[in-house]
Each structure stands twice: as structure tokens, then as C-alpha cells.
């Protein structure tokens, strides 16, 4: 498949994605670009994909409070002091 064919295919999918998925696709494309700038870049692994999938399932909310993250992990501030 030629570069032109690949770009046309990518554009096709970008044009039909819903806005939330489009943002995820753009984030991933930006990651790929930024990652390609470094010789010793680390490829994504299953954990990275699981995090991305979980973020997509949460919906459009882009941030989680620190308190909420601790609660989801079953931790408290006191646990972090140990």
C-alpha cells in the first residue's frame, strides 16, 4: 500500500469518527509523532492500551481529581505517607 493510499484511508476513518473517538485518534497520532522524535522511544504495551480504553469508556471527561483517583485505588492520603 502506498503512502498516498495509507493517508487516504486514515482520512476516511477520521472523517467518520464521532467527536469523542476523533479526539482519541488525534491523541494517539500525536503520541506516535512525538514518540518518533526520540531514538530510544518505548512502544505502547497492553497496560497503555488498557488505560486508553478505560479513558474512552469514561466519556469526554479529561481529568480526574487526585482524591477520586485515590478512592478508585482504595487509597488515602495517609497511605501515601507510608
N, C-alpha and C positions, 0 to 999 in steps of 0.2 A: 504494500500500500504506500503510495507516495505521500510526501509531506502535505501537499495540497488536499489529497483525499482525507488525510487524518484531520486537518484543520476544518474542512467542510463537515466532517462527521461530528467533531467536537461542537462546532457552532450549531449544528442541527439540534443536538441534545440540549445545549444551553438555551436555545430559543423556546424549547417546550417544557423546561423545568418550571415548577411552581416557585414562587419567590423564596420560600424558606430553603428549599433544596438548592436553588441557584446560589444563595449565599454560601452554603456548604461547599458547593462545587468551586466557587471562586476562592474560598479559603484554602481549599486543597490545592488548586492551581498555584496560588501564591506561595504555599508551602513548598511545592515542587520546585518553583522557580528559585526561591530563597535557598532551599537546600542544595540546589545545583551550583550555587556560588561557592561552596566550600568543598574542597577535595575530600576531606575525611567525614563527609556527612553520613548520618546514620539513617538507614531506611526505616519506614514505619513498620511496626510489628503488630501482632494480634491485640496487644494491650492498647496501642494507639487507635486501632480501628474500633475497638470496643468503646473507648472513650468518645470517639466521634459519633458512633451510633447512639450512644446514650444521650449525647448532647442534642442530636437530631430529634430523638424521641421526646425530649423535654419541651420542644417547641421553640418559639422565637426568642425566649429569654436568653440573653447572652452572658449574664453573670449570676453568680450565686453568692450570697453573703457568706462570710467566714463562719459565722455562727451556724448557718444552715449546713454548710459542708461538714462541720464538726458533728452536728446532730446526725447527719446521714451516716457518718462513720462510727457513731456511737461513742464519740469522744467529748471531753470537756476541756476547758482551758487548763484545769488542774492536771489533766493527763499529759498535756504538753510540757509541763514543768518538770516532770519526772525524767 
